């Protein structure tokens, strides 16, 4: 019991009400489906459907552009109609797009499927972040976001293990099963989310304050704190998730010459680390400068890329072991980034613009998702993929320095240096 109180303080456990528990269950189920297909985009197009690496990475970049362009619209829709309605709509159309994507064979079909997935993907994690920020008191938000991220990775890890057992490059039907399975799971999760509709309606605060009725993106974009955070996060993402999602599977299969099954094992080390260490890390970072914690994220990711690059000089088995160890280091950065970054954004955001603020933060993910495939494609197309890890690691370090400079723009409360009683 003492260990439980240390990892999950009693006051936070009291804040995890029934709606919060349903939200967490929805998160876990949804991410089991996502784990089935994580990082398979390029491998599916290139190694299964036979499209060139250039086409696959370019299509990933185009998809990111579509998601990037639509992200502001999703933020506006969240504020206007509420996060639950938006999430339910996204889940339904995402399921349709996944089923279509599972059976593509031509370039035209691939483009249409990727754009359809990108359109709904533009909503990102915004609806969930807005809903969770409403469900828990402000003092518990950082911890609540951290627990949610832990469940995200528990679901992804479970889905990834299932995918590792099912997927086979010689049998395209196994990939079709994974994508259709993700679609079904998304619909199941949306059924649980439907029970939270009473908590996820549009904000009515502007009706009490007429001066805020016309607030919109102009107000959001005038917030210099947010703009500096998004700029720093772009570089951090280019040196982190953007590159990881785009090129790690290609690097493992084509540069390290490891089996495609190793990808699922590698990501299992990542997700299991997050699940096991998230609660401990939340206690370690509570009350510390959020901007400095985010700078440490870039340092962890730099170490990851250095180990990945060094694995090229190792025998195949040791190389896979090294990448698994590196993914543990990457995960340590993740468990600091997710709760801290999301809590910082929602500390800055006024309630009636929370959807737009989270969408603006998601802009960094969209930009990195757009640029990272192009950058990765350059490395691999020019046959200098062995240098890709080093270049990506240096990009993460740039993001670290920008996060350190952000501290001067934040109040102590926004930076997490004040812990309310």
Long-range contacts (C-beta under 8 A, 24 or more apart in sequence): 6-283, 7-279, 7-280, 7-283, 8-279, 11-140, 12-140, 12-143, 12-144, 15-136, 15-137, 15-140, 15-144, 16-136, 16-144, 16-147, 17-135, 19-135, 19-196, 19-199, 20-132, 20-135, 20-136, 20-144, 22-192, 22-195, 22-196, 23-128, 23-131, 23-132, 23-135, 23-148, 23-193, 23-196, 24-147, 24-148, 24-151, 25-192, 26-189, 26-192, 26-193, 26-196, 27-128, 27-148, 27-151, 27-152, 27-155, 28-151, 28-152, 28-154, 28-155, 29-155, 29-185, 29-188, 29-189, 29-192, 30-91, 30-155, 30-185, 30-186, 30-189, 31-151, 31-152, 31-153, 31-154, 31-155, 31-156, 31-159, 32-155, 32-156, 32-158, 32-159, 32-162, 32-185, 33-155, 33-159, 33-181, 33-182, 33-183, 33-184, 33-185, 33-186, 33-189, 34-155, 34-156, 34-159, 34-182, 35-155, 35-156, 35-157, 35-158, 35-159, 35-160, 35-162, 35-163, 35-271, 36-159, 36-160, 36-162, 36-163, 36-178, 36-179, 36-181, 36-182, 36-185, 37-163, 37-178, 37-179, 37-182, 38-156, 38-159, 38-160, 38-163, 38-245, 38-267, 39-244, 39-245, 39-248, 39-249, 39-263, 39-267, 40-163, 40-167, 40-175, 40-178, 40-249, 41-245, 42-246, 42-247, 42-249, 42-250, 43-169, 43-249, 43-250, 43-253, 43-260, 43-263, 44-175, 45-110, 46-250, 47-169, 47-253, 47-260, 48-169, 48-172, 48-175, 49-104, 49-105, 49-110, 49-172, 51-107, 51-110, 53-250, 53-377, 53-380, 53-381, 54-377, 54-381, 55-107, 55-110, 57-246, 57-373, 57-374, 57-376, 57-377, 57-380, 58-373, 58-374, 58-377, 59-110, 59-111, 59-114, 60-114, 60-246, 60-369, 60-373, 61-369, 61-370, 61-371, 61-373, 61-374, 61-377, 62-111, 62-114, 62-115, 62-118, 63-114, 63-115, 63-117, 63-118, 63-121, 63-369, 64-118, 64-366, 64-369, 64-370, 64-372, 64-373, 65-118, 65-366, 65-370, 66-115, 66-118, 66-119, 66-122, 67-118, 67-119, 67-121, 67-122, 67-124, 67-366, 67-369, 68-122, 68-363, 68-366, 68-367, 68-369, 68-370, 69-122, 70-118, 70-119, 70-122, 71-122, 71-123, 71-124, 71-126, 71-359, 71-362, 71-363, 71-366, 72-217, 72-356, 72-359, 72-360, 72-363, 73-122, 74-122, 74-123, 74-124, 74-126, 74-127, 74-355, 74-359, 75-126, 75-355, 75-356, 75-357, 75-358, 75-359, 75-360, 75-362, 76-216, 76-217, 76-355, 76-356, 76-359, 77-355, 78-123, 78-126, 78-127, 78-130, 78-354, 78-355, 78-356, 78-358, 78-359, 79-202, 79-203, 79-352, 79-353, 79-354, 79-355, 79-356, 80-202, 81-202, 82-200, 82-201, 82-202, 82-203, 83-126, 83-127, 83-128, 83-130, 83-131, 83-134, 83-200, 83-355, 84-127, 84-131, 84-193, 84-194, 84-196, 84-197, 84-199, 84-200, 84-201, 85-197, 85-200, 85-201, 86-123, 86-127, 87-123, 87-127, 87-128, 87-131, 87-190, 87-193, 87-200, 88-190, 88-193, 88-194, 90-120, 90-123, 90-127, 91-186, 91-187, 91-189, 91-190, 91-193, 92-187, 92-190, 93-119, 93-120, 94-120, 94-121, 94-183, 94-186, 95-183, 95-184, 95-186, 95-187, 96-183, 98-179, 98-180, 98-182, 98-183, 98-186, 99-179, 99-180, 99-183, 101-179, 102-175, 102-176, 102-178, 102-179, 102-180, 102-183, 103-176, 122-366, 124-359, 124-362, 124-365, 124-366, 125-358, 125-362, 126-355, 126-358, 126-359, 126-362, 127-200, 127-355, 129-342, 129-345, 129-346, 129-358, 130-354, 130-355, 130-358, 131-196, 131-199, 131-200, 133-346, 133-354, 134-199, 134-200, 135-199, 138-347, 138-420, 139-419, 139-420, 141-342, 141-343, 141-346, 141-347, 142-282, 142-286, 142-339, 142-340, 142-343, 142-416, 143-282, 143-286, 143-339, 145-338, 145-339, 145-342, 145-343, 146-278, 146-279, 146-281, 146-282, 146-335, 146-338, 146-339, 147-278, 147-279, 147-282, 149-274, 149-278, 149-334, 149-335, 149-338, 149-339, 150-274, 150-275, 150-278, 150-279, 150-335, 153-270, 153-271, 153-274, 153-275, 153-278, 153-331, 153-334, 154-271, 154-274, 154-275, 156-267, 156-271, 157-267, 157-268, 157-270, 157-271, 157-272, 157-275, 160-264, 160-267, 160-268, 160-271, 161-264, 161-268, 163-264, 164-261, 164-263, 164-264, 164-265, 164-268, 167-260, 167-261, 167-264, 169-260, 203-351, 203-352, 203-354, 205-351, 205-352, 206-352, 212-350, 212-352, 215-350, 215-352, 215-353, 216-353, 216-356, 217-356, 219-353, 220-353, 220-356, 220-357, 220-360, 221-360, 223-348, 224-409, 225-348, 225-406, 225-409, 225-410, 225-414, 226-345, 226-348, 226-357, 226-360, 226-361, 228-402, 228-405, 228-406, 228-409, 229-341, 229-344, 229-345, 229-348, 229-361, 229-406, 230-360, 230-361, 230-363, 230-364, 231-364, 231-402, 232-294, 232-399, 232-402, 232-403, 232-405, 232-406, 233-341, 233-361, 233-364, 233-365, 233-399, 234-364, 234-367, 234-368, 234-399, 235-298, 235-395, 235-396, 235-398, 235-399, 235-402, 236-294, 236-297, 236-298, 236-301, 236-337, 236-364, 236-396, 236-399, 236-400, 236-402, 236-403, 237-364, 237-365, 237-367, 237-368, 237-369, 237-372, 237-399, 238-368, 238-371, 238-372, 238-375, 238-392, 238-395, 238-396, 238-399, 239-298, 239-301, 239-302, 239-305, 239-392, 239-393, 239-394, 239-395, 239-396, 239-397, 239-398, 239-399, 240-297, 240-298, 240-301, 240-330, 240-333, 240-337, 240-368, 240-396, 240-399, 241-365, 241-368, 242-365, 242-368, 242-369, 242-371, 242-372, 242-373, 243-372, 243-375, 243-376, 243-388, 243-392, 243-395, 244-330, 245-369, 245-372, 246-369, 246-372, 246-373, 246-376, 247-372, 247-376, 247-379, 247-380, 247-385, 247-388, 248-308, 250-376, 250-380, 250-385, 251-308, 251-385, 251-388, 251-389, 252-320, 252-323, 254-380, 254-385, 255-312, 255-385, 255-386, 256-311, 256-312, 256-316, 256-319, 256-320, 256-323, 257-316, 258-316, 258-319, 258-320, 262-320, 265-320, 265-324, 266-320, 266-323, 266-324, 266-327, 267-327, 269-324, 269-325, 269-327, 269-328, 269-331, 270-327, 270-328, 270-330, 270-331, 270-334, 271-331, 273-327, 273-328, 273-331, 273-332, 273-335, 274-331, 274-334, 274-335, 277-331, 277-332, 277-335, 278-335, 281-332, 281-335, 281-336, 282-339, 285-336, 285-339, 285-340, 285-416, 286-416, 286-419, 287-416, 287-417, 287-419, 288-416, 288-417, 289-407, 289-415, 289-416, 289-417, 290-340, 290-341, 290-343, 290-344, 290-410, 290-414, 290-415, 290-416, 291-403, 291-404, 291-406, 291-407, 291-410, 291-415, 292-403, 292-404, 292-407, 293-336, 293-340, 293-416, 294-336, 294-337, 294-340, 294-341, 294-344, 294-400, 294-403, 294-406, 295-400, 295-401, 295-403, 295-404, 296-333, 296-336, 296-400, 297-333, 297-334, 297-336, 297-337, 297-399, 297-400, 297-403, 298-333, 298-396, 298-397, 298-398, 298-399, 298-400, 298-401, 298-403, 299-333, 299-396, 299-397, 299-400, 300-329, 300-330, 300-332, 300-333, 300-336, 301-330, 301-333, 301-393, 301-396, 302-393, 302-394, 302-396, 302-397, 302-400, 303-329, 303-393, 304-329, 304-330, 304-333, 304-393, 305-389, 305-390, 305-392, 305-393, 305-396, 306-389, 306-390, 306-393, 308-389, 309-386, 309-387, 309-389, 309-390, 309-393, 312-386, 340-416, 343-416, 344-410, 344-414, 344-415, 344-416, 347-413, 347-414, 347-416, 348-414
